[in-house]
Amino acid sequence: MLSYIGKRLLMMIPLIFGITLITFAVVHLAPGGPVEVETEMQLKASAQARENLKKLYGLDKPLHVQYMDWLKRFAKLDFGKSFVDGREVIKKIGERIPVTLTINILSLLLILVTAIPLGILSATKRYSLFDKLSTIFVFVGFSTPTFWLALLLMILFGVNLGILPISGIQSIDVSEMGPLDRLLDWAKHLILPVGISAFGGIAGLSRYSRSSMLEVIRQDYIRTARAKGLEESDVILRHAFRNALMPVVTILGLSVPGLIGGGVIFETIFAIPGMGQLFYSSAMSRDYPTIMGILVIGAILTLIGNLLADISYAFVDPRIRRASR
């Protein structure tokens, strides 16, 4: 098992290198740059002033030299300093990443505890009223744009009913609250972002769970277990459930990038001070060091999510554990 995890960790090194190379090239080759953004509103900015800014930011060097300089700093976990305010990028991201991770982890947990039981019940109660209602929910979840749903729920619960906050992660007067009130205030602020972030994932994963369970319960060993007189709950939970999890684990691992990428939309809509909002503002100002730092950390988190999915395979399927020895 340890050798299996070690091999997966070693495979992540060239992947991270390739991701940084492609990302660096795409970011720097995009139209516009930090110098143009800073000087476009300053009509008196001379060509010499622009050249001085390029030299200050290190943008006067060839692209491959800029990448090698960045790679050397990255090897020391140094993402450089922001072009916007001169602060160290790692500190700016360190202030934002706990919020983004909290929202993504809560969304993932909500997807897990909701989608898998929903899919299993739909499969075991095939063509029932519950199965038909869950199918309708899946189609609605797939077809509804989440940003549009977010705006609707903000109007309903925040503006019309006034029961949920629609921006930030804490109230203005949070410093005057006790510990319990702070926790409740924090939870109220996260209900809409976490719920909407998980909405599409619940719809998709429940459908995959249903399809996987339907495939498993048609197998011969399930018929044999039923022929032995086992209770239906034992047949489903002890014999079918684990084998049905294999495709679900795959989809779950692939959903991690979507959750991280979706943070840009949700954090911007709800004005949440996370990595998504920081990435949006950095992209608008062409803050290359901050953009690279966020994209690389997002890629690393995605690779870690895939690694956890691979480890989950080993727990779900004993054959993988035996093959890794």
C-alpha positions as CSV (number, residue, x, y, z in Angstrom):
1,M,0.0,0.0,0.0
2,L,2.8,2.4,0.9
3,S,4.6,1.6,-2.4
4,Y,1.4,2.3,-4.3
5,I,1.0,5.7,-2.7
6,G,4.7,6.4,-3.2
7,K,4.4,5.7,-7.0
8,R,1.4,8.0,-7.2
9,L,3.3,10.8,-5.5
10,L,6.3,10.4,-7.8
11,M,4.0,10.6,-10.8
12,M,2.7,13.9,-9.5
13,I,6.1,15.6,-10.0
14,P,6.2,15.6,-13.8
15,L,2.5,16.5,-13.9
16,I,3.0,19.6,-11.8
17,F,6.0,20.6,-14.0
18,G,3.9,20.2,-17.1
19,I,1.0,22.2,-15.6
20,T,3.2,25.0,-14.5
21,L,4.9,25.2,-18.0
22,I,1.6,25.3,-19.9
23,T,0.0,27.7,-17.4
24,F,2.9,30.1,-17.4
25,A,2.9,30.2,-21.2
26,V,-0.9,30.8,-21.5
27,V,-1.0,33.5,-18.8
28,H,1.9,35.5,-20.3
29,L,0.7,35.1,-23.9
30,A,-2.8,36.3,-23.2
31,P,-3.6,39.8,-24.6
32,G,-2.7,42.7,-22.3
33,G,-0.3,42.8,-19.4
34,P,0.3,44.4,-16.0
35,V,2.1,47.3,-17.7
36,E,-0.7,48.1,-20.1
37,V,-3.3,47.8,-17.2
38,E,-1.4,50.2,-15.0
39,T,-0.7,52.8,-17.8
40,E,-3.9,52.6,-19.9
41,M,-5.6,55.3,-17.8
42,Q,-2.5,57.4,-17.5
43,L,-2.3,59.4,-20.8
44,K,1.0,61.0,-19.8
45,A,2.8,57.7,-19.2
46,S,5.9,57.7,-21.5
47,A,7.4,54.8,-23.4
48,Q,10.4,55.0,-21.0
49,A,8.0,54.7,-18.0
50,R,6.5,51.5,-19.5
51,E,9.9,50.1,-20.1
52,N,10.9,50.8,-16.6
53,L,7.8,49.0,-15.3
54,K,8.6,46.0,-17.5
55,K,12.2,45.9,-16.1
56,L,10.8,46.2,-12.6
57,Y,8.5,43.3,-13.1
58,G,11.1,41.3,-15.0
59,L,8.9,41.2,-18.1
60,D,11.8,42.5,-20.3
61,K,13.4,39.1,-20.3
62,P,12.6,36.3,-22.8
63,L,9.6,34.1,-21.8
64,H,11.7,31.0,-21.2
65,V,14.1,33.0,-18.9
66,Q,11.1,34.4,-17.0
67,Y,9.8,30.8,-16.5
68,M,13.1,29.5,-15.3
69,D,13.4,32.3,-12.8
70,W,9.8,31.6,-11.6
71,L,10.6,27.8,-11.4
72,K,13.6,28.5,-9.2
73,R,11.5,30.5,-6.8
74,F,8.7,27.9,-6.9
75,A,11.3,25.2,-5.8
76,K,11.8,27.3,-2.7
77,L,8.0,27.7,-2.3
78,D,8.4,31.4,-3.2
79,F,5.7,32.7,-5.6
80,G,7.2,36.2,-5.7
81,K,5.5,39.4,-4.9
82,S,2.2,40.7,-6.2
83,F,2.3,43.4,-8.9
84,V,-0.7,45.1,-7.4
85,D,0.4,45.8,-3.8
86,G,3.9,44.4,-3.5
87,R,2.9,41.8,-0.9
88,E,4.2,38.2,-1.0
89,V,1.9,36.0,-3.0
90,I,2.1,33.1,-0.6
91,K,0.8,35.3,2.3
92,K,-2.1,36.6,0.2
93,I,-3.1,33.1,-0.8
94,G,-2.6,31.9,2.8
95,E,-5.2,34.4,4.0
96,R,-7.7,33.2,1.4
97,I,-7.2,29.5,1.1
98,P,-8.9,28.4,4.4
99,V,-12.2,29.9,3.2
100,T,-12.0,28.2,-0.2
101,L,-11.0,24.9,1.3
102,T,-13.8,25.1,3.9
103,I,-16.5,25.7,1.2
104,N,-15.1,23.0,-1.1
105,I,-14.8,20.4,1.7
106,L,-18.3,21.1,3.0
107,S,-19.7,20.9,-0.6
108,L,-18.0,17.6,-1.1
109,L,-19.3,16.2,2.1
110,L,-22.8,17.4,1.2
111,I,-22.5,15.7,-2.2
112,L,-21.3,12.4,-0.6
113,V,-24.0,12.1,2.1
114,T,-26.8,13.1,-0.2
115,A,-26.0,11.8,-3.7
116,I,-24.9,8.2,-2.9
117,P,-27.9,7.3,-0.7
118,L,-30.2,9.0,-3.3
119,G,-28.7,7.0,-6.1
120,I,-28.8,3.7,-4.2
121,L,-32.5,4.2,-3.2
122,S,-33.4,5.1,-6.8
123,A,-31.7,1.9,-8.0
124,T,-33.4,-0.4,-5.4
125,K,-36.8,1.3,-6.0
126,R,-36.5,1.4,-9.7
127,Y,-39.5,2.9,-11.6
128,S,-41.1,3.9,-8.3
129,L,-42.4,7.4,-7.5
130,F,-39.2,8.1,-5.6
131,D,-37.1,7.1,-8.6
132,K,-39.2,9.3,-10.9
133,L,-38.9,12.3,-8.6
134,S,-35.2,11.8,-8.3
135,T,-34.8,11.6,-12.0
136,I,-36.7,14.9,-12.4
137,F,-34.3,16.4,-9.8
138,V,-31.3,15.2,-11.8
139,F,-32.5,16.7,-15.0
140,V,-33.2,20.0,-13.2
141,G,-29.8,19.9,-11.6
142,F,-28.0,19.3,-14.9
143,S,-30.0,22.0,-16.8
144,T,-30.0,24.8,-14.3
145,P,-27.2,27.3,-14.5
146,T,-25.8,27.6,-11.0
147,F,-25.0,31.3,-11.2
148,W,-28.6,32.0,-12.2
149,L,-29.8,29.7,-9.4
150,A,-27.5,31.6,-7.0
151,L,-29.1,35.0,-7.9
152,L,-32.6,33.6,-7.6
153,L,-31.9,32.2,-4.1
154,M,-30.2,35.4,-3.0
155,I,-33.3,37.4,-4.0
156,L,-35.6,34.8,-2.3
157,F,-33.8,34.1,1.0
158,G,-31.8,37.3,1.3
159,V,-34.0,40.1,-0.1
160,N,-37.6,38.9,0.1
161,L,-37.5,36.7,3.2
162,G,-34.4,38.2,4.8
163,I,-33.5,35.0,6.6
164,L,-30.0,34.4,5.0
165,P,-27.1,36.7,4.4
166,I,-26.1,37.1,0.7
167,S,-22.5,38.3,0.9
168,G,-19.3,37.6,2.9
169,I,-18.7,34.9,5.5
170,Q,-19.5,36.9,8.6
171,S,-21.6,39.9,9.7
172,I,-20.2,43.3,10.4
173,D,-20.9,43.1,14.1
174,V,-19.3,39.6,14.5
175,S,-16.8,41.0,17.0
176,E,-19.7,41.7,19.4
177,M,-21.0,38.2,19.3
178,G,-20.3,35.3,21.6
179,P,-18.7,32.0,20.4
180,L,-22.0,30.2,19.7
181,D,-23.5,33.2,17.9
182,R,-20.3,33.6,15.8
183,L,-20.6,29.9,14.8
184,L,-24.3,30.3,13.8
185,D,-23.5,33.5,11.9
186,W,-20.7,31.7,10.0
187,A,-23.0,28.8,9.2
188,K,-25.8,31.1,7.9
189,H,-23.4,32.8,5.6
190,L,-22.2,29.4,4.2
191,I,-25.6,27.9,3.6
192,L,-26.2,29.4,0.2
193,P,-22.7,29.1,-1.2
194,V,-22.2,25.5,-0.1
195,G,-25.7,24.4,-1.1
196,I,-25.5,25.9,-4.6
197,S,-21.9,24.7,-5.1
198,A,-23.1,21.1,-4.3
199,F,-26.3,21.3,-6.2
200,G,-25.0,20.2,-9.6
201,G,-22.7,17.6,-8.0
202,I,-25.5,16.0,-6.1
203,A,-27.6,15.6,-9.3
204,G,-24.7,14.1,-11.3
205,L,-23.3,11.8,-8.7
206,S,-26.7,10.4,-7.7
207,R,-27.3,9.4,-11.3
208,Y,-23.9,7.7,-11.5
209,S,-24.6,5.9,-8.2
210,R,-28.0,4.7,-9.5
211,S,-26.5,3.4,-12.8
212,S,-23.6,1.7,-11.0
213,M,-25.9,0.0,-8.4
214,L,-28.3,-1.2,-11.2
215,E,-25.4,-2.8,-12.9
216,V,-24.2,-4.5,-9.8
217,I,-27.5,-5.9,-8.6
218,R,-27.9,-7.7,-11.9
219,Q,-24.8,-9.8,-11.3
220,D,-24.9,-13.5,-10.6
221,Y,-23.4,-13.2,-7.1
222,I,-26.2,-10.9,-6.0
223,R,-28.8,-13.5,-7.2
224,T,-26.9,-16.1,-5.3
225,A,-26.9,-14.0,-2.1
226,R,-30.7,-13.6,-2.5
227,A,-31.1,-17.3,-3.2
228,K,-29.4,-18.1,0.1
229,G,-32.1,-16.2,1.9
230,L,-30.2,-13.1,3.0
231,E,-32.1,-10.0,4.0
232,E,-32.4,-7.5,1.1
233,S,-30.6,-4.9,3.3
234,D,-27.6,-7.2,3.7
235,V,-27.5,-8.0,0.0
236,I,-27.4,-4.3,-0.9
237,L,-25.2,-3.0,1.9
238,R,-22.7,-5.9,2.3
239,H,-22.5,-7.3,-1.2
240,A,-23.6,-4.7,-3.8
241,F,-22.7,-1.4,-2.2
242,R,-18.9,-1.7,-2.2
243,N,-18.7,-2.9,-5.8
244,A,-21.0,-0.1,-6.9
245,L,-18.7,2.5,-5.4
246,M,-15.8,2.0,-7.9
247,P,-17.3,4.2,-10.7
248,V,-18.6,6.6,-8.1
249,V,-15.1,7.1,-6.6
250,T,-13.8,7.9,-10.1
251,I,-16.5,10.6,-10.7
252,L,-15.9,12.0,-7.2
253,G,-12.2,12.4,-7.9
254,L,-13.0,14.1,-11.2
255,S,-15.4,16.5,-9.5
256,V,-12.7,18.1,-7.3
257,P,-11.4,20.4,-10.2
258,G,-15.0,21.5,-10.8
259,L,-15.5,22.5,-7.2
260,I,-12.2,24.4,-7.1
261,G,-12.9,26.1,-10.5
262,G,-16.5,26.9,-9.5
263,G,-15.2,28.8,-6.5
264,V,-14.3,31.7,-8.8
265,I,-18.0,32.1,-9.7
266,F,-19.5,31.6,-6.2
267,E,-17.0,33.6,-4.4
268,T,-17.4,36.5,-6.8
269,I,-21.2,36.4,-6.6
270,F,-21.4,36.1,-2.8
271,A,-18.4,38.4,-2.3
272,I,-16.6,35.7,-0.3
273,P,-12.9,36.6,0.4
274,G,-11.5,33.3,-0.9
275,M,-9.1,32.2,-3.6
276,G,-11.7,32.4,-6.3
277,Q,-12.3,36.1,-5.7
278,L,-8.6,36.8,-5.4
279,F,-8.0,35.0,-8.7
280,Y,-10.7,37.0,-10.5
281,S,-9.3,40.4,-9.3
282,S,-5.8,39.2,-10.1
283,A,-6.8,38.2,-13.6
284,M,-8.4,41.6,-14.2
285,S,-5.3,43.4,-13.1
286,R,-2.9,40.9,-14.9
287,D,-1.1,40.2,-11.6
288,Y,1.0,37.3,-13.0
289,P,2.6,36.1,-9.8
290,T,-0.7,35.9,-7.9
291,I,-2.4,34.2,-10.9
292,M,0.4,31.6,-11.1
293,G,0.4,31.0,-7.4
294,I,-3.4,30.4,-7.3
295,L,-3.4,28.1,-10.4
296,V,-0.5,26.0,-9.2
297,I,-2.0,25.6,-5.7
298,G,-5.3,24.7,-7.4
299,A,-3.6,22.1,-9.6
300,I,-1.8,20.6,-6.5
301,L,-5.1,20.4,-4.7
302,T,-6.7,18.7,-7.7
303,L,-3.8,16.2,-7.9
304,I,-4.2,15.5,-4.2
305,G,-7.9,14.9,-4.7
306,N,-7.1,12.4,-7.5
307,L,-4.6,10.7,-5.2
308,L,-7.2,10.4,-2.5
309,A,-9.5,8.8,-5.1
310,D,-6.8,6.3,-6.0
311,I,-6.3,5.5,-2.3
312,S,-10.0,5.0,-2.0
313,Y,-9.8,2.4,-4.8
314,A,-7.5,0.4,-2.7
315,F,-9.9,0.4,0.2
316,V,-12.9,-0.4,-2.0
317,D,-11.3,-3.1,-4.2
318,P,-9.0,-5.6,-2.4
319,R,-7.4,-6.6,-5.7
320,I,-5.7,-3.2,-5.9
321,R,-4.2,-3.7,-2.4
322,R,-2.9,-7.1,-3.4
323,A,-1.4,-5.8,-6.7
324,S,0.3,-2.9,-4.9
325,R,2.3,-5.2,-2.6
